[in-house]
Amino acid sequence: MNVSHASVHPVEDPPTTDGTGGGNNNEVPGVRMKDVQGMPGTLGGLVLWICQFAFAVVGLCVMATTSDFPSVTAFCFLVAATGLQSLWSLSLAIIDIYALLVRRSLQNSRVVTLFTIGDGITSTLTFAAACASAGITVLIDNNLDSCAQNHCTQFETSTAMAFVCWFTALPSFLLNFWSLASQ
């Protein structure tokens, strides 16, 4: 029988035991592990992706509004990484909202694999960009003492937002990875 496999499938109710069936009544029915908050298709996952999106957009906007960010490669990398992170997080938030509204589970192995790989790539890029930007910001502020000529406050704010974005992306990646490994 050739049946298509949807990437989003309905959540099934666990079977009930009423003791009327034949056989051993001491048998435990198959129990399905509940979705851990933070995994795809849960309210916790939606909150993580919305936080990732918000922090990435704030970091992107703060850095992009400075006039001299294009002169530093690390800051350009931060803008590119937070832009990618914001697009990725927004798209996953929309998928998660849809899954929550129609009460569908996103625990399909292909979907979780895609989410895990995407979260891993975007969180690694965001972390690398935040580290590079932090190094340049420290160089400008502490070593060169030229914060008066530069936009140090904006650079530091954007870098901090990128780190906070990474702190919200890391649990999302780890929970997706754990969900993938436990399937």
C-alpha positions in Angstrom: 0.0 0.0 0.0 1.5 3.3 -1.1 0.6 6.0 1.5 2.0 9.5 1.6 3.7 10.5 4.8 2.8 14.1 5.9 5.5 16.0 7.7 2.9 17.2 10.2 0.7 14.5 11.7 -2.1 14.6 14.3 -1.4 14.0 17.9 -3.0 10.7 19.0 -4.6 10.1 22.4 -3.0 7.4 24.5 -5.0 4.1 24.7 -7.1 3.7 27.8 -7.3 0.6 29.9 -10.6 -0.4 31.4 -9.7 -3.9 32.5 -12.3 -5.5 30.2 -9.8 -6.9 27.7 -8.6 -10.4 27.7 -5.1 -11.4 28.9 -3.1 -10.1 31.7 -4.6 -7.0 33.3 -1.2 -6.1 34.8 0.3 -5.1 31.5 1.1 -1.5 31.1 -0.2 0.1 27.8 2.2 1.8 25.5 2.8 5.2 26.9 3.8 8.0 24.7 6.2 10.5 26.2 4.7 14.0 26.3 6.3 16.8 24.4 8.9 18.6 26.4 8.4 22.4 26.4 10.9 23.9 24.0 10.5 21.2 21.4 8.9 21.9 18.0 5.2 22.2 18.2 5.0 23.3 21.8 4.3 26.7 23.3 7.8 26.6 24.8 9.3 26.2 21.4 7.3 29.0 20.0 8.5 31.3 22.9 12.1 30.3 22.2 11.8 31.1 18.5 10.0 34.4 19.1 12.8 35.4 21.6 15.5 34.5 19.0 13.7 36.5 16.4 13.3 39.6 18.7 16.9 39.6 19.9 18.3 39.0 16.4 16.2 41.9 15.0 17.2 44.3 17.7 20.9 43.4 17.3 20.6 43.7 13.5 18.8 47.1 13.7 21.2 48.6 16.2 24.2 47.6 14.2 22.8 48.5 10.9 21.9 52.1 12.1 25.6 52.9 12.8 27.3 54.6 9.9 30.7 52.9 10.3 29.8 49.3 10.7 30.6 48.4 7.1 34.3 49.3 7.7 34.7 46.3 10.1 34.4 42.8 8.7 33.3 41.3 12.1 30.4 43.8 12.3 29.3 42.9 8.7 29.4 39.3 9.7 27.3 40.1 12.7 24.7 41.8 10.5 24.6 38.8 8.1 24.4 36.2 10.9 21.7 38.0 12.9 19.8 38.6 9.6 19.9 34.9 8.8 19.0 34.0 12.4 16.0 36.4 12.4 14.7 34.9 9.1 15.2 31.3 10.4 13.5 32.0 13.7 10.6 33.8 12.1 9.9 31.0 9.7 10.0 28.4 12.5 7.8 30.5 14.7 5.2 30.7 11.9 5.4 26.9 11.4 5.1 26.5 15.2 2.0 28.8 15.4 0.4 26.8 12.6 1.1 23.5 14.4 -0.3 24.8 17.6 -3.4 26.3 16.0 -4.3 23.0 14.2 -3.1 20.9 17.1 -0.5 19.0 15.1 2.7 17.5 16.4 6.0 18.3 14.7 7.8 15.2 16.0 8.3 13.7 12.5 11.9 12.7 12.1 12.5 14.6 8.9 11.1 17.8 10.3 13.1 17.5 13.5 16.2 16.8 11.5 15.7 19.9 9.4 15.0 22.0 12.5 18.1 20.5 14.3 20.4 21.2 11.3 19.0 24.7 10.8 19.2 25.6 14.5 22.7 24.2 14.7 24.0 26.2 11.7 22.3 29.5 12.7 23.2 29.3 16.3 26.8 28.6 15.5 27.0 31.5 13.0 25.3 33.8 15.6 27.8 32.8 18.3 30.8 33.2 16.0 29.6 36.6 14.9 29.0 37.7 18.4 32.4 36.6 19.6 34.1 38.3 16.7 32.2 41.5 17.3 32.9 41.4 21.0 36.6 41.1 20.2 36.5 44.2 18.0 34.4 46.1 20.5 36.9 45.4 23.3 39.7 46.4 21.0 38.1 49.7 20.2 37.0 50.4 23.8 39.8 49.2 26.0 43.0 49.0 23.8 42.6 51.9 21.4 40.6 54.2 23.6 38.8 55.6 20.6 35.2 55.1 21.8 34.7 58.9 21.4 35.1 58.7 17.6 33.1 55.4 17.3 29.7 54.1 18.2 30.8 52.0 21.0 27.5 51.9 22.8 25.7 50.7 19.7 28.4 48.1 19.0 28.2 46.8 22.5 24.4 46.7 22.5 24.3 44.9 19.2 26.9 42.4 20.4 25.0 41.8 23.6 21.8 41.2 21.7 23.6 38.7 19.5 24.8 36.8 22.6 21.3 36.8 24.1 19.9 35.6 20.8 22.5 32.7 20.9 21.5 32.0 24.5 17.9 31.4 23.3 19.0 29.5 20.2 21.1 27.0 22.1 18.3 25.4 24.1 16.2 25.2 20.9 19.0 23.4 19.2 19.7 21.1 22.1 16.1 20.2 22.6 15.7 19.5 18.8 18.8 17.4 18.9 17.6 15.5 21.9 14.2 14.9 20.3 16.0 13.6 17.1 18.2 11.3 19.1 15.4 9.9 21.1 13.3 8.9 18.1 
